[in-house]
């Protein structure tokens, strides 16, 4: 009799451990692959790009900073510093910092002060 289990299936929740990582199949608290992703530095041309976007945001404008050659942890720290400095909200999504409002010139000056190359 042949086994009917799918070879591509994996555990996503365990009653004894809770949420399971879909990539390494370990409990979320013990997951090693998330730490590796946060420590990885993306390959870019070395220039940070600061742009203003309103698309898909119901007319609300945000500053998007992309192209920084830092890992995820440093990116989150930088975003926190910028949000605090400008008194605004924001987030980190897909290796990009999003800040609410139009602070392009101030953000550019702050990044240059911190030693980043900005276009």
Jmol script that loads the backbone (N, CA, C; Angstrom):
load data "model"
ATOM      1  N   UNK A   1       0.838  -1.181   0.000  1.00  0.00           N
ATOM      2  CA  UNK A   1       0.000   0.000   0.000  1.00  0.00           C
ATOM      3  C   UNK A   1       0.882   1.243   0.000  1.00  0.00           C
ATOM      4  N   UNK A   2       0.593   2.149  -0.875  1.00  0.00           N
ATOM      5  CA  UNK A   2       1.406   3.356  -1.045  1.00  0.00           C
ATOM      6  C   UNK A   2       0.985   4.436  -0.040  1.00  0.00           C
ATOM      7  N   UNK A   3       1.965   5.189   0.428  1.00  0.00           N
ATOM      8  CA  UNK A   3       1.712   6.261   1.380  1.00  0.00           C
ATOM      9  C   UNK A   3       1.089   7.441   0.641  1.00  0.00           C
ATOM     10  N   UNK A   4      -0.017   7.976   1.132  1.00  0.00           N
ATOM     11  CA  UNK A   4      -0.736   9.068   0.479  1.00  0.00           C
ATOM     12  C   UNK A   4      -0.239  10.446   0.882  1.00  0.00           C
ATOM     13  N   UNK A   5       0.789  10.542   1.710  1.00  0.00           N
ATOM     14  CA  UNK A   5       1.284  11.836   2.168  1.00  0.00           C
ATOM     15  C   UNK A   5       2.017  12.562   1.048  1.00  0.00           C
ATOM     16  N   UNK A   6       1.804  13.823   0.951  1.00  0.00           N
ATOM     17  CA  UNK A   6       2.475  14.669  -0.031  1.00  0.00           C
ATOM     18  C   UNK A   6       3.910  14.908   0.425  1.00  0.00           C
ATOM     19  N   UNK A   7       4.878  14.763  -0.453  1.00  0.00           N
ATOM     20  CA  UNK A   7       6.286  14.953  -0.089  1.00  0.00           C
ATOM     21  C   UNK A   7       6.625  16.427   0.114  1.00  0.00           C
ATOM     22  N   UNK A   8       5.797  17.337  -0.389  1.00  0.00           N
ATOM     23  CA  UNK A   8       6.045  18.768  -0.234  1.00  0.00           C
ATOM     24  C   UNK A   8       5.365  19.358   1.000  1.00  0.00           C
ATOM     25  N   UNK A   9       4.648  18.561   1.757  1.00  0.00           N
ATOM     26  CA  UNK A   9       3.956  19.091   2.925  1.00  0.00           C
ATOM     27  C   UNK A   9       4.928  19.270   4.085  1.00  0.00           C
ATOM     28  N   UNK A  10       4.619  20.222   4.958  1.00  0.00           N
ATOM     29  CA  UNK A  10       5.440  20.460   6.130  1.00  0.00           C
ATOM     30  C   UNK A  10       4.564  20.990   7.255  1.00  0.00           C
ATOM     31  N   UNK A  11       5.043  20.863   8.469  1.00  0.00           N
ATOM     32  CA  UNK A  11       4.303  21.292   9.642  1.00  0.00           C
ATOM     33  C   UNK A  11       4.372  22.810   9.752  1.00  0.00           C
ATOM     34  N   UNK A  12       3.229  23.461   9.976  1.00  0.00           N
ATOM     35  CA  UNK A  12       3.205  24.906  10.182  1.00  0.00           C
ATOM     36  C   UNK A  12       2.815  25.261  11.605  1.00  0.00           C
ATOM     37  N   UNK A  13       2.205  24.319  12.318  1.00  0.00           N
ATOM     38  CA  UNK A  13       1.840  24.563  13.709  1.00  0.00           C
ATOM     39  C   UNK A  13       1.925  23.252  14.469  1.00  0.00           C
ATOM     40  N   UNK A  14       2.467  23.312  15.654  1.00  0.00           N
ATOM     41  CA  UNK A  14       2.570  22.152  16.523  1.00  0.00           C
ATOM     42  C   UNK A  14       1.947  22.517  17.865  1.00  0.00           C
ATOM     43  N   UNK A  15       1.150  21.640  18.420  1.00  0.00           N
ATOM     44  CA  UNK A  15       0.510  21.952  19.697  1.00  0.00           C
ATOM     45  C   UNK A  15       1.523  22.049  20.824  1.00  0.00           C
ATOM     46  N   UNK A  16       2.659  21.405  20.692  1.00  0.00           N
ATOM     47  CA  UNK A  16       3.660  21.471  21.755  1.00  0.00           C
ATOM     48  C   UNK A  16       4.607  22.668  21.587  1.00  0.00           C
ATOM     49  N   UNK A  17       4.834  23.138  20.351  1.00  0.00           N
ATOM     50  CA  UNK A  17       5.785  24.229  20.108  1.00  0.00           C
ATOM     51  C   UNK A  17       5.138  25.506  19.590  1.00  0.00           C
ATOM     52  N   UNK A  18       3.940  25.444  19.076  1.00  0.00           N
ATOM     53  CA  UNK A  18       3.292  26.624  18.504  1.00  0.00           C
ATOM     54  C   UNK A  18       3.656  26.779  17.039  1.00  0.00           C
ATOM     55  N   UNK A  19       3.857  28.025  16.598  1.00  0.00           N
ATOM     56  CA  UNK A  19       4.186  28.301  15.196  1.00  0.00           C
ATOM     57  C   UNK A  19       5.507  27.654  14.801  1.00  0.00           C
ATOM     58  N   UNK A  20       5.554  27.097  13.601  1.00  0.00           N
ATOM     59  CA  UNK A  20       6.764  26.479  13.069  1.00  0.00           C
ATOM     60  C   UNK A  20       7.228  27.270  11.855  1.00  0.00           C
ATOM     61  N   UNK A  21       8.540  27.380  11.688  1.00  0.00           N
ATOM     62  CA  UNK A  21       9.103  28.072  10.532  1.00  0.00           C
ATOM     63  C   UNK A  21       8.858  27.237   9.280  1.00  0.00           C
ATOM     64  N   UNK A  22       8.307  27.828   8.210  1.00  0.00           N
ATOM     65  CA  UNK A  22       8.053  27.053   6.994  1.00  0.00           C
ATOM     66  C   UNK A  22       9.330  26.663   6.249  1.00  0.00           C
ATOM     67  N   UNK A  23      10.439  27.327   6.518  1.00  0.00           N
ATOM     68  CA  UNK A  23      11.668  27.042   5.790  1.00  0.00           C
ATOM     69  C   UNK A  23      12.531  25.978   6.461  1.00  0.00           C
ATOM     70  N   UNK A  24      12.745  26.118   7.777  1.00  0.00           N
ATOM     71  CA  UNK A  24      13.632  25.163   8.455  1.00  0.00           C
ATOM     72  C   UNK A  24      12.870  24.164   9.326  1.00  0.00           C
ATOM     73  N   UNK A  25      11.539  24.300   9.415  1.00  0.00           N
ATOM     74  CA  UNK A  25      10.668  23.396  10.178  1.00  0.00           C
ATOM     75  C   UNK A  25      11.016  23.311  11.656  1.00  0.00           C
ATOM     76  N   UNK A  26      11.558  24.397  12.193  1.00  0.00           N
ATOM     77  CA  UNK A  26      11.838  24.482  13.618  1.00  0.00           C
ATOM     78  C   UNK A  26      10.848  25.449  14.242  1.00  0.00           C
ATOM     79  N   UNK A  27      10.663  25.382  15.577  1.00  0.00           N
ATOM     80  CA  UNK A  27       9.788  26.367  16.214  1.00  0.00           C
ATOM     81  C   UNK A  27      10.293  27.787  15.948  1.00  0.00           C
ATOM     82  N   UNK A  28       9.375  28.744  15.824  1.00  0.00           N
ATOM     83  CA  UNK A  28       9.724  30.125  15.488  1.00  0.00           C
ATOM     84  C   UNK A  28      10.768  30.685  16.448  1.00  0.00           C
ATOM     85  N   UNK A  29      10.671  30.371  17.729  1.00  0.00           N
ATOM     86  CA  UNK A  29      11.620  30.887  18.717  1.00  0.00           C
ATOM     87  C   UNK A  29      13.021  30.336  18.519  1.00  0.00           C
ATOM     88  N   UNK A  30      13.152  29.170  17.890  1.00  0.00           N
ATOM     89  CA  UNK A  30      14.458  28.541  17.666  1.00  0.00           C
ATOM     90  C   UNK A  30      14.901  28.620  16.212  1.00  0.00           C
ATOM     91  N   UNK A  31      14.168  29.357  15.394  1.00  0.00           N
ATOM     92  CA  UNK A  31      14.438  29.429  13.958  1.00  0.00           C
ATOM     93  C   UNK A  31      15.805  30.073  13.694  1.00  0.00           C
ATOM     94  N   UNK A  32      16.592  29.406  12.864  1.00  0.00           N
ATOM     95  CA  UNK A  32      17.917  29.915  12.521  1.00  0.00           C
ATOM     96  C   UNK A  32      17.900  30.704  11.214  1.00  0.00           C
ATOM     97  N   UNK A  33      16.999  30.411  10.325  1.00  0.00           N
ATOM     98  CA  UNK A  33      17.013  31.048   9.005  1.00  0.00           C
ATOM     99  C   UNK A  33      16.603  32.521   9.066  1.00  0.00           C
ATOM    100  N   UNK A  34      15.764  32.907  10.020  1.00  0.00           N
ATOM    101  CA  UNK A  34      15.381  34.319  10.138  1.00  0.00           C
ATOM    102  C   UNK A  34      16.561  35.175  10.579  1.00  0.00           C
ATOM    103  N   UNK A  35      17.372  34.653  11.469  1.00  0.00           N
ATOM    104  CA  UNK A  35      18.565  35.381  11.901  1.00  0.00           C
ATOM    105  C   UNK A  35      19.547  35.564  10.768  1.00  0.00           C
ATOM    106  N   UNK A  36      19.668  34.546   9.908  1.00  0.00           N
ATOM    107  CA  UNK A  36      20.569  34.651   8.754  1.00  0.00           C
ATOM    108  C   UNK A  36      20.076  35.696   7.762  1.00  0.00           C
ATOM    109  N   UNK A  37      18.763  35.774   7.563  1.00  0.00           N
ATOM    110  CA  UNK A  37      18.211  36.767   6.642  1.00  0.00           C
ATOM    111  C   UNK A  37      18.437  38.179   7.157  1.00  0.00           C
ATOM    112  N   UNK A  38      18.303  38.375   8.472  1.00  0.00           N
ATOM    113  CA  UNK A  38      18.487  39.705   9.046  1.00  0.00           C
ATOM    114  C   UNK A  38      19.951  40.125   9.015  1.00  0.00           C
ATOM    115  N   UNK A  39      20.871  39.163   9.017  1.00  0.00           N
ATOM    116  CA  UNK A  39      22.290  39.486   9.029  1.00  0.00           C
ATOM    117  C   UNK A  39      22.851  39.681   7.617  1.00  0.00           C
ATOM    118  N   UNK A  40      22.121  39.249   6.591  1.00  0.00           N
ATOM    119  CA  UNK A  40      22.606  39.345   5.221  1.00  0.00           C
ATOM    120  C   UNK A  40      22.587  40.793   4.731  1.00  0.00           C
ATOM    121  N   UNK A  41      23.632  41.181   4.009  1.00  0.00           N
ATOM    122  CA  UNK A  41      23.729  42.526   3.444  1.00  0.00           C
ATOM    123  C   UNK A  41      23.386  42.444   1.963  1.00  0.00           C
ATOM    124  N   UNK A  42      22.405  43.228   1.492  1.00  0.00           N
ATOM    125  CA  UNK A  42      22.021  43.168   0.082  1.00  0.00           C
ATOM    126  C   UNK A  42      23.098  43.769  -0.820  1.00  0.00           C
ATOM    127  N   UNK A  43      23.150  43.288  -2.049  1.00  0.00           N
ATOM    128  CA  UNK A  43      24.086  43.828  -3.032  1.00  0.00           C
ATOM    129  C   UNK A  43      23.420  45.003  -3.741  1.00  0.00           C
ATOM    130  N   UNK A  44      24.035  46.172  -3.632  1.00  0.00           N
ATOM    131  CA  UNK A  44      23.532  47.367  -4.320  1.00  0.00           C
ATOM    132  C   UNK A  44      24.717  48.101  -4.927  1.00  0.00           C
ATOM    133  N   UNK A  45      24.452  49.217  -5.588  1.00  0.00           N
ATOM    134  CA  UNK A  45      25.533  49.995  -6.191  1.00  0.00           C
ATOM    135  C   UNK A  45      26.187  50.943  -5.192  1.00  0.00           C
ATOM    136  N   UNK A  46      25.714  50.947  -3.931  1.00  0.00           N
ATOM    137  CA  UNK A  46      26.325  51.770  -2.901  1.00  0.00           C
ATOM    138  C   UNK A  46      25.679  53.131  -2.705  1.00  0.00           C
ATOM    139  N   UNK A  47      24.701  53.470  -3.527  1.00  0.00           N
ATOM    140  CA  UNK A  47      24.017  54.751  -3.413  1.00  0.00           C
ATOM    141  C   UNK A  47      22.627  54.543  -2.823  1.00  0.00           C
ATOM    142  N   UNK A  48      22.304  55.340  -1.822  1.00  0.00           N
ATOM    143  CA  UNK A  48      20.950  55.342  -1.275  1.00  0.00           C
ATOM    144  C   UNK A  48      20.107  56.263  -2.144  1.00  0.00           C
ATOM    145  N   UNK A  49      18.896  55.863  -2.388  1.00  0.00           N
ATOM    146  CA  UNK A  49      17.989  56.678  -3.186  1.00  0.00           C
ATOM    147  C   UNK A  49      16.794  57.070  -2.331  1.00  0.00           C
ATOM    148  N   UNK A  50      16.506  58.364  -2.305  1.00  0.00           N
ATOM    149  CA  UNK A  50      15.400  58.902  -1.516  1.00  0.00           C
ATOM    150  C   UNK A  50      14.352  59.407  -2.491  1.00  0.00           C
ATOM    151  N   UNK A  51      13.142  58.866  -2.401  1.00  0.00           N
ATOM    152  CA  UNK A  51      12.086  59.302  -3.314  1.00  0.00           C
ATOM    153  C   UNK A  51      10.769  59.469  -2.545  1.00  0.00           C
ATOM    154  N   UNK A  52       9.896  60.261  -3.111  1.00  0.00           N
ATOM    155  CA  UNK A  52       8.589  60.550  -2.525  1.00  0.00           C
ATOM    156  C   UNK A  52       7.541  59.788  -3.308  1.00  0.00           C
ATOM    157  N   UNK A  53       6.688  59.028  -2.630  1.00  0.00           N
ATOM    158  CA  UNK A  53       5.655  58.238  -3.295  1.00  0.00           C
ATOM    159  C   UNK A  53       4.294  58.503  -2.683  1.00  0.00           C
ATOM    160  N   UNK A  54       3.268  58.521  -3.536  1.00  0.00           N
ATOM    161  CA  UNK A  54       1.891  58.590  -3.064  1.00  0.00           C
ATOM    162  C   UNK A  54       1.069  57.442  -3.634  1.00  0.00           C
ATOM    163  N   UNK A  55       1.632  56.696  -4.549  1.00  0.00           N
ATOM    164  CA  UNK A  55       0.922  55.632  -5.228  1.00  0.00           C
ATOM    165  C   UNK A  55       0.483  54.545  -4.244  1.00  0.00           C
ATOM    166  N   UNK A  56      -0.762  54.104  -4.360  1.00  0.00           N
ATOM    167  CA  UNK A  56      -1.348  53.034  -3.538  1.00  0.00           C
ATOM    168  C   UNK A  56      -1.371  53.373  -2.058  1.00  0.00           C
ATOM    169  N   UNK A  57      -1.426  54.659  -1.726  1.00  0.00           N
ATOM    170  CA  UNK A  57      -1.453  55.059  -0.321  1.00  0.00           C
ATOM    171  C   UNK A  57      -2.579  56.051  -0.050  1.00  0.00           C
ATOM    172  N   UNK A  58      -3.614  56.013  -0.876  1.00  0.00           N
ATOM    173  CA  UNK A  58      -4.785  56.882  -0.727  1.00  0.00           C
ATOM    174  C   UNK A  58      -4.410  58.354  -0.669  1.00  0.00           C
ATOM    175  N   UNK A  59      -3.416  58.762  -1.449  1.00  0.00           N
ATOM    176  CA  UNK A  59      -3.023  60.157  -1.521  1.00  0.00           C
ATOM    177  C   UNK A  59      -2.046  60.600  -0.453  1.00  0.00           C
ATOM    178  N   UNK A  60      -1.788  59.754   0.507  1.00  0.00           N
ATOM    179  CA  UNK A  60      -0.828  60.096   1.566  1.00  0.00           C
ATOM    180  C   UNK A  60       0.580  59.868   1.037  1.00  0.00           C
ATOM    181  N   UNK A  61       1.472  60.797   1.281  1.00  0.00           N
ATOM    182  CA  UNK A  61       2.828  60.693   0.776  1.00  0.00           C
ATOM    183  C   UNK A  61       3.786  60.094   1.784  1.00  0.00           C
ATOM    184  N   UNK A  62       4.709  59.309   1.285  1.00  0.00           N
ATOM    185  CA  UNK A  62       5.764  58.735   2.121  1.00  0.00           C
ATOM    186  C   UNK A  62       7.101  58.898   1.422  1.00  0.00           C
ATOM    187  N   UNK A  63       8.151  58.963   2.218  1.00  0.00           N
ATOM    188  CA  UNK A  63       9.510  58.959   1.705  1.00  0.00           C
ATOM    189  C   UNK A  63       9.984  57.513   1.715  1.00  0.00           C
ATOM    190  N   UNK A  64      10.536  57.047   0.606  1.00  0.00           N
ATOM    191  CA  UNK A  64      11.071  55.692   0.523  1.00  0.00           C
ATOM    192  C   UNK A  64      12.569  55.795   0.308  1.00  0.00           C
ATOM    193  N   UNK A  65      13.331  55.130   1.177  1.00  0.00           N
ATOM    194  CA  UNK A  65      14.789  55.116   1.079  1.00  0.00           C
ATOM    195  C   UNK A  65      15.203  53.699   0.718  1.00  0.00           C
ATOM    196  N   UNK A  66      15.804  53.527  -0.451  1.00  0.00           N
ATOM    197  CA  UNK A  66      16.239  52.204  -0.910  1.00  0.00           C
ATOM    198  C   UNK A  66      17.721  52.249  -1.272  1.00  0.00           C
ATOM    199  N   UNK A  67      18.321  51.086  -1.384  1.00  0.00           N
ATOM    200  CA  UNK A  67      19.700  50.992  -1.848  1.00  0.00           C
ATOM    201  C   UNK A  67      20.762  51.084  -0.770  1.00  0.00           C
ATOM    202  N   UNK A  68      20.378  51.068   0.493  1.00  0.00           N
ATOM    203  CA  UNK A  68      21.380  51.123   1.559  1.00  0.00           C
ATOM    204  C   UNK A  68      22.064  49.768   1.683  1.00  0.00           C
ATOM    205  N   UNK A  69      23.378  49.777   1.817  1.00  0.00           N
ATOM    206  CA  UNK A  69      24.128  48.525   1.931  1.00  0.00           C
ATOM    207  C   UNK A  69      24.354  48.183   3.395  1.00  0.00           C
ATOM    208  N   UNK A  70      23.251  47.920   4.091  1.00  0.00           N
ATOM    209  CA  UNK A  70      23.301  47.515   5.493  1.00  0.00           C
ATOM    210  C   UNK A  70      22.357  46.331   5.687  1.00  0.00           C
ATOM    211  N   UNK A  71      22.597  45.568   6.756  1.00  0.00           N
ATOM    212  CA  UNK A  71      21.727  44.427   7.010  1.00  0.00           C
ATOM    213  C   UNK A  71      20.400  44.886   7.602  1.00  0.00           C
ATOM    214  N   UNK A  72      19.478  43.952   7.761  1.00  0.00           N
ATOM    215  CA  UNK A  72      18.127  44.263   8.211  1.00  0.00           C
ATOM    216  C   UNK A  72      18.120  44.897   9.607  1.00  0.00           C
ATOM    217  N   UNK A  73      18.961  44.408  10.506  1.00  0.00           N
ATOM    218  CA  UNK A  73      18.997  44.951  11.863  1.00  0.00           C
ATOM    219  C   UNK A  73      19.449  46.409  11.867  1.00  0.00           C
ATOM    220  N   UNK A  74      20.482  46.722  11.095  1.00  0.00           N
ATOM    221  CA  UNK A  74      20.975  48.100  11.007  1.00  0.00           C
ATOM    222  C   UNK A  74      19.942  48.994  10.325  1.00  0.00           C
ATOM    223  N   UNK A  75      19.224  48.442   9.348  1.00  0.00           N
ATOM    224  CA  UNK A  75      18.182  49.187   8.646  1.00  0.00           C
ATOM    225  C   UNK A  75      17.064  49.568   9.613  1.00  0.00           C
ATOM    226  N   UNK A  76      16.664  48.645  10.484  1.00  0.00           N
ATOM    227  CA  UNK A  76      15.620  48.928  11.466  1.00  0.00           C
ATOM    228  C   UNK A  76      16.085  49.985  12.471  1.00  0.00           C
ATOM    229  N   UNK A  77      17.355  49.924  12.863  1.00  0.00           N
ATOM    230  CA  UNK A  77      17.899  50.917  13.788  1.00  0.00           C
ATOM    231  C   UNK A  77      17.933  52.298  13.135  1.00  0.00           C
ATOM    232  N   UNK A  78      18.362  52.354  11.879  1.00  0.00           N
ATOM    233  CA  UNK A  78      18.404  53.617  11.153  1.00  0.00           C
ATOM    234  C   UNK A  78      17.002  54.197  10.985  1.00  0.00           C
ATOM    235  N   UNK A  79      16.035  53.348  10.678  1.00  0.00           N
ATOM    236  CA  UNK A  79      14.655  53.804  10.528  1.00  0.00           C
ATOM    237  C   UNK A  79      14.137  54.370  11.846  1.00  0.00           C
ATOM    238  N   UNK A  80      14.457  53.712  12.940  1.00  0.00           N
ATOM    239  CA  UNK A  80      14.022  54.197  14.251  1.00  0.00           C
ATOM    240  C   UNK A  80      14.633  55.565  14.542  1.00  0.00           C
ATOM    241  N   UNK A  81      15.919  55.739  14.232  1.00  0.00           N
ATOM    242  CA  UNK A  81      16.577  57.032  14.448  1.00  0.00           C
ATOM    243  C   UNK A  81      15.946  58.133  13.604  1.00  0.00           C
ATOM    244  N   UNK A  82      15.673  57.834  12.344  1.00  0.00           N
ATOM    245  CA  UNK A  82      15.078  58.840  11.453  1.00  0.00           C
ATOM    246  C   UNK A  82      13.658  59.195  11.888  1.00  0.00           C
ATOM    247  N   UNK A  83      12.880  58.201  12.296  1.00  0.00           N
ATOM    248  CA  UNK A  83      11.517  58.470  12.762  1.00  0.00           C
ATOM    249  C   UNK A  83      11.541  59.356  14.000  1.00  0.00           C
ATOM    250  N   UNK A  84      12.464  59.070  14.898  1.00  0.00           N
ATOM    251  CA  UNK A  84      12.573  59.867  16.116  1.00  0.00           C
ATOM    252  C   UNK A  84      13.028  61.293  15.796  1.00  0.00           C
ATOM    253  N   UNK A  85      13.991  61.426  14.912  1.00  0.00           N
ATOM    254  CA  UNK A  85      14.528  62.746  14.573  1.00  0.00           C
ATOM    255  C   UNK A  85      13.477  63.648  13.923  1.00  0.00           C
ATOM    256  N   UNK A  86      12.658  63.072  13.031  1.00  0.00           N
ATOM    257  CA  UNK A  86      11.683  63.874  12.305  1.00  0.00           C
ATOM    258  C   UNK A  86      10.286  63.811  12.911  1.00  0.00           C
ATOM    259  N   UNK A  87      10.100  63.058  13.986  1.00  0.00           N
ATOM    260  CA  UNK A  87       8.810  62.991  14.656  1.00  0.00           C
ATOM    261  C   UNK A  87       7.702  62.456  13.782  1.00  0.00           C
ATOM    262  N   UNK A  88       7.983  61.391  13.077  1.00  0.00           N
ATOM    263  CA  UNK A  88       7.014  60.840  12.137  1.00  0.00           C
ATOM    264  C   UNK A  88       6.956  59.319  12.274  1.00  0.00           C
ATOM    265  N   UNK A  89       5.970  58.723  11.665  1.00  0.00           N
ATOM    266  CA  UNK A  89       5.842  57.273  11.656  1.00  0.00           C
ATOM    267  C   UNK A  89       6.551  56.697  10.456  1.00  0.00           C
ATOM    268  N   UNK A  90       6.690  55.402  10.456  1.00  0.00           N
ATOM    269  CA  UNK A  90       7.332  54.747   9.326  1.00  0.00           C
ATOM    270  C   UNK A  90       7.537  53.278   9.600  1.00  0.00           C
ATOM    271  N   UNK A  91       8.142  52.605   8.629  1.00  0.00           N
ATOM    272  CA  UNK A  91       8.377  51.171   8.738  1.00  0.00           C
ATOM    273  C   UNK A  91       9.532  50.761   7.841  1.00  0.00           C
ATOM    274  N   UNK A  92       9.929  49.495   7.960  1.00  0.00           N
ATOM    275  CA  UNK A  92      10.926  48.906   7.071  1.00  0.00           C
ATOM    276  C   UNK A  92      10.235  47.781   6.324  1.00  0.00           C
ATOM    277  N   UNK A  93      10.192  47.876   4.991  1.00  0.00           N
ATOM    278  CA  UNK A  93       9.578  46.853   4.152  1.00  0.00           C
ATOM    279  C   UNK A  93      10.506  46.527   2.994  1.00  0.00           C
ATOM    280  N   UNK A  94      10.764  45.272   2.780  1.00  0.00           N
ATOM    281  CA  UNK A  94      11.542  44.816   1.619  1.00  0.00           C
ATOM    282  C   UNK A  94      12.855  45.580   1.461  1.00  0.00           C
ATOM    283  N   UNK A  95      13.628  45.677   2.529  1.00  0.00           N
ATOM    284  CA  UNK A  95      14.925  46.346   2.547  1.00  0.00           C
ATOM    285  C   UNK A  95      14.826  47.829   2.158  1.00  0.00           C
ATOM    286  N   UNK A  96      13.680  48.441   2.438  1.00  0.00           N
ATOM    287  CA  UNK A  96      13.483  49.864   2.185  1.00  0.00           C
ATOM    288  C   UNK A  96      12.864  50.498   3.428  1.00  0.00           C
ATOM    289  N   UNK A  97      13.276  51.724   3.716  1.00  0.00           N
ATOM    290  CA  UNK A  97      12.702  52.463   4.832  1.00  0.00           C
ATOM    291  C   UNK A  97      11.611  53.361   4.281  1.00  0.00           C
ATOM    292  N   UNK A  98      10.430  53.325   4.894  1.00  0.00           N
ATOM    293  CA  UNK A  98       9.330  54.201   4.516  1.00  0.00           C
ATOM    294  C   UNK A  98       9.045  55.134   5.685  1.00  0.00           C
ATOM    295  N   UNK A  99       9.077  56.428   5.426  1.00  0.00           N
ATOM    296  CA  UNK A  99       8.773  57.439   6.439  1.00  0.00           C
ATOM    297  C   UNK A  99       7.573  58.253   5.985  1.00  0.00           C
ATOM    298  N   UNK A 100       6.638  58.504   6.879  1.00  0.00           N
ATOM    299  CA  UNK A 100       5.453  59.279   6.538  1.00  0.00           C
ATOM    300  C   UNK A 100       5.813  60.752   6.391  1.00  0.00           C
ATOM    301  N   UNK A 101       5.199  61.397   5.417  1.00  0.00           N
ATOM    302  CA  UNK A 101       5.422  62.823   5.203  1.00  0.00           C
ATOM    303  C   UNK A 101       6.491  63.090   4.160  1.00  0.00           C
ATOM    304  N   UNK A 102       6.717  64.377   3.885  1.00  0.00           N
ATOM    305  CA  UNK A 102       7.692  64.782   2.873  1.00  0.00           C
ATOM    306  C   UNK A 102       8.899  65.429   3.564  1.00  0.00           C
ATOM    307  N   UNK A 103       9.922  64.623   3.807  1.00  0.00           N
ATOM    308  CA  UNK A 103      11.140  65.081   4.475  1.00  0.00           C
ATOM    309  C   UNK A 103      12.372  64.779   3.621  1.00  0.00           C
ATOM    310  N   UNK A 104      12.231  64.859   2.299  1.00  0.00           N
ATOM    311  CA  UNK A 104      13.323  64.449   1.405  1.00  0.00           C
ATOM    312  C   UNK A 104      14.627  65.174   1.683  1.00  0.00           C
ATOM    313  N   UNK A 105      14.587  66.475   1.784  1.00  0.00           N
ATOM    314  CA  UNK A 105      15.828  67.241   1.962  1.00  0.00           C
ATOM    315  C   UNK A 105      16.472  66.947   3.313  1.00  0.00           C
ATOM    316  N   UNK A 106      15.661  66.896   4.364  1.00  0.00           N
ATOM    317  CA  UNK A 106      16.193  66.622   5.690  1.00  0.00           C
ATOM    318  C   UNK A 106      16.756  65.208   5.782  1.00  0.00           C
ATOM    319  N   UNK A 107      16.063  64.243   5.173  1.00  0.00           N
ATOM    320  CA  UNK A 107      16.534  62.854   5.185  1.00  0.00           C
ATOM    321  C   UNK A 107      17.845  62.742   4.421  1.00  0.00           C
ATOM    322  N   UNK A 108      17.940  63.408   3.281  1.00  0.00           N
ATOM    323  CA  UNK A 108      19.161  63.382   2.488  1.00  0.00           C
ATOM    324  C   UNK A 108      20.332  63.951   3.284  1.00  0.00           C
ATOM    325  N   UNK A 109      20.104  65.089   3.947  1.00  0.00           N
ATOM    326  CA  UNK A 109      21.169  65.678   4.771  1.00  0.00           C
ATOM    327  C   UNK A 109      21.580  64.757   5.914  1.00  0.00           C
ATOM    328  N   UNK A 110      20.609  64.131   6.554  1.00  0.00           N
ATOM    329  CA  UNK A 110      20.895  63.238   7.686  1.00  0.00           C
ATOM    330  C   UNK A 110      21.676  62.006   7.223  1.00  0.00           C
ATOM    331  N   UNK A 111      21.310  61.437   6.079  1.00  0.00           N
ATOM    332  CA  UNK A 111      22.036  60.275   5.554  1.00  0.00           C
ATOM    333  C   UNK A 111      23.466  60.650   5.175  1.00  0.00           C
ATOM    334  N   UNK A 112      23.644  61.841   4.591  1.00  0.00           N
ATOM    335  CA  UNK A 112      24.997  62.300   4.249  1.00  0.00           C
ATOM    336  C   UNK A 112      25.834  62.490   5.508  1.00  0.00           C
ATOM    337  N   UNK A 113      25.222  63.008   6.579  1.00  0.00           N
ATOM    338  CA  UNK A 113      25.929  63.169   7.856  1.00  0.00           C
ATOM    339  C   UNK A 113      26.376  61.836   8.424  1.00  0.00           C
ATOM    340  N   UNK A 114      25.553  60.805   8.200  1.00  0.00           N
ATOM    341  CA  UNK A 114      25.862  59.483   8.732  1.00  0.00           C
ATOM    342  C   UNK A 114      26.835  58.709   7.842  1.00  0.00           C
ATOM    343  N   UNK A 115      27.236  59.313   6.719  1.00  0.00           N
ATOM    344  CA  UNK A 115      28.261  58.704   5.869  1.00  0.00           C
ATOM    345  C   UNK A 115      27.752  57.879   4.704  1.00  0.00           C
ATOM    346  N   UNK A 116      26.460  57.959   4.375  1.00  0.00           N
ATOM    347  CA  UNK A 116      25.926  57.224   3.241  1.00  0.00           C
ATOM    348  C   UNK A 116      26.013  58.089   1.990  1.00  0.00           C
ATOM    349  N   UNK A 117      26.186  57.463   0.848  1.00  0.00           N
ATOM    350  CA  UNK A 117      26.173  58.162  -0.440  1.00  0.00           C
ATOM    351  C   UNK A 117      24.718  58.224  -0.895  1.00  0.00           C
ATOM    352  N   UNK A 118      24.245  59.410  -1.249  1.00  0.00           N
ATOM    353  CA  UNK A 118      22.830  59.595  -1.593  1.00  0.00           C
ATOM    354  C   UNK A 118      22.712  60.175  -2.990  1.00  0.00           C
ATOM    355  N   UNK A 119      21.805  59.629  -3.778  1.00  0.00           N
ATOM    356  CA  UNK A 119      21.488  60.176  -5.108  1.00  0.00           C
ATOM    357  C   UNK A 119      20.120  60.784  -5.067  1.00  0.00           C
TER     358      UNK A 119
END
end "model"
wireframe off; spacefill off
backbone 0.3
color backbone group
